[in-house]
Amino acid sequence: MNEQLSIIQLVMEASLVVQLVIGLLIVASVFSWGLIIPKYRMLGRAKRKANAFEERFWSGVELSKLFSELNHAPKPATGIERIFVSGFKEFVRLKKQGGASPQYIMDGTTRSMKVAASREVESLESHIPFLATVGSTSPYVGLFGTVWGIMNSFIALGAQKHVTLATVAPGIAEALIATAIGLFAAIPAVIFYNKFVVQLEQVETLYENFIDEFNSILHRQLHVTARQS
């Protein structure tokens, strides 16, 4: 491709509408990658952290000791650790109340953990819908730029008496660039959106399973305490 038909030259000579479309798609692509990279790390870290904590949780460590370590850690607990801290703290608080029934204690503990889990999931899924928006709209935005560019090219060609391939090619090429950039923005957004949705569901399942398992342990503790008293 010679210098006159270079991509940069074609974009610079495109109509204002096509340039605006291309600029919008480039900005959307940049924002998408600015979200994809940290979100990929965040979800991977959340899953690894959940697996590591569950391994520690089932290692036989005392719950009160584990709670004390997490509650006095330099950084506040996040992810599955936050769910554990929230649930155990509520369990101890309700248990200390005189006359509280086991069902009342377990209901309060479960609500506390579910609220903590909901907040963690909400934090993990923040901005992910933006990728769905980019993935679904970018091809159409690019197509709009292409249609507009081709339309202007044919209008300009209608005023010329002699039309050759060299005359038609630059106008059509600059219009097709908008579609190409639209696909360039959409494809990674769709791929990573689907990947993040699957990862988020896996992490959410880990949280839900942990809540059920932790509830079973606390429920057994309540019955043991009730029989001893």
C-alpha positions in Angstrom: 0.0 0.0 0.0 1.5 3.3 -1.0 1.7 6.4 1.1 -1.5 7.9 -0.3 -3.4 4.9 0.8 -1.8 4.5 4.3 -4.3 4.1 7.1 -3.2 7.3 8.9 -3.5 9.3 5.7 -7.0 7.9 4.9 -8.2 8.7 8.4 -6.8 12.3 8.2 -8.6 12.8 4.9 -11.9 11.2 6.0 -15.0 13.3 6.6 -15.6 14.8 10.0 -18.3 12.3 10.9 -16.1 9.3 10.0 -13.3 10.8 12.0 -15.6 11.3 15.0 -16.8 7.7 14.7 -13.2 6.4 14.6 -12.2 8.6 17.5 -15.1 7.3 19.6 -14.3 3.7 18.8 -10.6 4.2 19.7 -11.6 5.8 23.0 -14.0 2.9 23.7 -11.2 0.4 23.0 -8.8 2.2 25.2 -11.3 2.3 28.1 -12.1 -1.4 27.5 -8.5 -2.5 27.8 -8.1 -0.2 30.8 -10.9 -2.2 32.5 -9.9 -5.6 31.1 -6.4 -5.8 32.6 -7.2 -4.9 36.2 -10.5 -6.8 36.2 -8.7 -9.9 35.0 -6.2 -9.7 37.8 -8.9 -8.9 40.4 -11.1 -11.9 39.5 -8.1 -14.2 39.4 -6.9 -12.9 42.8 -10.4 -13.3 44.3 -10.6 -17.0 43.2 -7.1 -17.8 44.4 -7.7 -16.0 47.7 -11.0 -17.9 48.3 -9.3 -21.3 47.6 -6.4 -20.4 49.9 -8.7 -19.3 52.7 -10.8 -22.4 52.4 -7.7 -24.6 52.7 -6.8 -22.7 55.9 -10.3 -22.8 57.2 -10.5 -26.6 56.8 -7.0 -27.2 58.2 -8.4 -27.5 61.7 -7.6 -24.0 62.9 -9.8 -22.6 65.7 -12.4 -20.3 64.4 -11.9 -17.7 67.1 -8.1 -17.7 66.4 -8.7 -17.3 62.7 -11.2 -14.5 63.3 -8.8 -12.7 65.6 -6.0 -12.9 63.0 -8.2 -11.5 60.2 -9.8 -8.9 62.4 -6.5 -7.5 63.5 -4.7 -7.8 60.2 -3.1 -4.6 58.8 -5.4 -4.6 55.8 -9.2 -5.0 56.2 -10.5 -8.4 55.2 -11.9 -8.8 51.6 -13.6 -11.5 49.6 -14.3 -14.7 51.4 -12.3 -13.6 54.4 -14.7 -10.6 54.8 -17.7 -13.0 54.7 -16.2 -15.2 57.4 -15.4 -12.2 59.6 -18.8 -10.7 59.2 -20.6 -14.0 59.9 -18.5 -15.0 62.9 -18.7 -11.5 64.4 -22.5 -11.5 64.1 -22.7 -15.1 65.4 -20.7 -14.2 68.6 -22.7 -11.0 69.1 -26.1 -12.8 68.9 -24.9 -15.7 70.9 -24.0 -13.4 73.8 -27.6 -12.0 73.9 -29.5 -13.8 76.6 -32.5 -15.9 75.5 -31.7 -15.8 71.8 -32.9 -18.9 70.1 -30.6 -21.0 67.9 -32.8 -20.2 64.8 -32.6 -16.5 65.5 -28.8 -16.6 65.8 -28.4 -18.6 62.6 -30.8 -16.4 60.7 -28.9 -13.3 61.8 -25.5 -14.9 61.0 -26.7 -16.0 57.5 -28.0 -12.5 56.7 -24.8 -10.9 57.7 -22.7 -13.3 55.5 -25.0 -12.9 52.6 -24.8 -9.1 52.8 -21.0 -9.3 52.9 -21.0 -11.7 49.9 -23.4 -9.4 48.0 -21.1 -6.4 48.5 -18.0 -8.4 47.4 -19.7 -9.7 44.3 -21.0 -6.2 43.5 -17.4 -4.9 43.8 -16.1 -7.6 41.5 -18.7 -7.1 38.8 -18.4 -3.3 38.7 -17.9 -1.9 35.2 -18.2 -5.3 33.6 -21.4 -4.3 31.8 -19.4 -1.6 30.0 -17.6 -4.4 28.1 -21.0 -5.8 27.0 -22.0 -2.3 25.8 -18.8 -1.9 23.8 -19.0 -5.4 22.4 -22.6 -5.0 21.3 -22.6 -1.4 20.0 -19.1 -0.9 18.5 -19.8 -2.9 15.2 -22.9 -0.8 14.6 -21.1 2.4 15.3 -18.3 1.4 12.9 -20.9 0.4 10.3 -22.5 3.8 10.6 -19.2 5.4 9.9 -18.7 3.1 6.9 -22.1 3.8 5.5 -21.7 7.5 5.9 -18.2 7.5 4.3 -19.4 5.4 1.3 -22.4 7.6 0.9 -20.3 10.7 0.8 -17.8 9.1 -1.6 -20.6 8.2 -4.1 -22.1 11.7 -3.8 -18.6 13.1 -4.7 -18.1 10.6 -7.5 -21.5 11.6 -9.0 -20.1 15.0 -9.9 -17.2 13.5 -11.8 -17.3 12.5 -15.4 -14.6 9.9 -15.4 -14.5 7.4 -12.5 -11.6 5.0 -12.1 -10.6 2.5 -9.4 -8.0 5.0 -8.2 -10.8 7.5 -7.7 -13.1 5.2 -5.8 -10.6 3.3 -3.7 -9.6 6.0 -1.2 -13.1 6.9 -0.3 -14.3 3.3 0.2 -11.1 2.4 2.1 -11.4 5.2 4.6 -15.1 4.2 5.2 -14.2 0.6 5.8 -11.6 1.6 8.3 -14.5 2.5 10.6 -15.9 -1.0 10.5 -12.5 -2.5 11.1 -11.9 -0.4 14.2 -15.4 -1.2 15.4 -14.6 -4.9 15.2 -11.2 -4.2 16.8 -13.0 -2.6 19.8 -15.8 -5.1 20.0 -14.1 -8.5 19.7 -11.8 -8.2 22.8 -14.7 -6.7 24.8 -17.0 -9.6 24.0 -14.4 -12.3 24.7 -13.4 -10.9 28.1 -17.0 -10.0 29.1 -17.9 -13.7 28.6 -14.8 -14.8 30.4 -15.4 -12.4 33.3 -19.0 -13.6 33.7 -17.9 -17.2 34.0 -15.2 -16.3 36.5 -17.6 -14.2 38.5 -20.1 -17.1 38.7 -17.3 -19.4 39.9 -16.3 -17.0 42.7 -20.0 -16.4 43.6 -20.5 -20.2 43.8 -17.4 -20.4 46.1 -18.9 -17.8 48.4 -22.3 -19.4 48.5 -20.8 -22.9 49.2 -18.7 -21.4 52.0 -21.7 -19.8 53.6 -23.6 -23.1 53.6 -20.7 -25.0 55.0 -19.9 -22.4 57.7 -23.6 -22.3 58.7 -23.5 -26.0 59.2 -20.4 -25.7 61.5 -22.0 -22.9 63.5 -25.3 -24.8 63.7 -23.5 -27.8 65.2 -21.7 -25.6 67.7 -25.0 -24.2 68.9 -26.5 -27.6 69.5 -23.4 -28.8 71.3 -23.5 -25.7 73.5 -27.3 -26.2 74.2 -26.8 -29.9 75.2 -23.9 -28.9 77.5 -25.9 -26.3 79.2 
